Amino acid sequence: MPTNPLQGAEFVLAAHRVNQLPADEGAEVAFAGRSNAGKSSALNALTGQKGLARTSKTPGRTQQMVAFSLPVVVRGETSQPVETRLIDLPGYGYAKVPDALRDHWRHEIDKYLHVRRSLRGVVLIVDIRHPLKEFDRMMLDFCLGTLLPCHVLMTKADKLSRNQAGQALATLRKDLGASSAITMQVFSASDGTGVDEARAAVMTLLEGDVRADVDIGRHW
């Protein structure tokens, strides 16, 4: 396995609806977060490709579900090798878009989380400088309620001192309590803080067990 197991990620397609995504087989990890939390920058840093995910000074540029294939292969339910993917979910809560499109994103993200059997876990992007937002808490509650593993990247840690970043991490751990379903770390795409740790976390998610069926009737 190469030093960076996520290197070589390639764009596959951008989907407006869940049923337009690649076939629901193999293993995938979804990246979620508010539009201004640094999700695209995190994806680029983790894959080692500056232009893989679009970054912009204008939050909300990711307006579809974007699928990226990965070169790594993990084991499936039958111990046979399966293909792996990253799914970049639309940034939520900040973009200046029509209400109808915002509602569409919310519905499709909810549907995606409930129905995708290949989904092995979520990487939730949050800005370390700010408290958790409503969307962040809904995502964490969903993961806890369905035992879907979630790894929280507290981004933009370079904007704080090391002591401040450590305190923010400790505060979040205390806030969320002990749960095997939720892990978290300090991260910065700008200076590389936590990048190797985050790559390992993504691989752990991809190699995790196939998720149990969830209550599809439970919506946000």
Secondary structure, DSSP 4 states (H G I P E B T S, - for coil): --SSTTTT-EEEEEESSGGGSSPS-SEEEEEEEBTTS-HHHHHHHHHT-TTSS---SSS----SEEEEEEEEEEE-TTS-EEEEEEEEPPPBSSS---HHHHHHHHHHHHHHHHH-TTEEEEEEEEETTSPPPHHHHHHHHHHHHHT--EEEEEE-GGGS-HHHHHHHHHHHHHHH-S-TTEEEEE--TTT-TTHHHHHHHHHHHHTSPPPPP--TT---
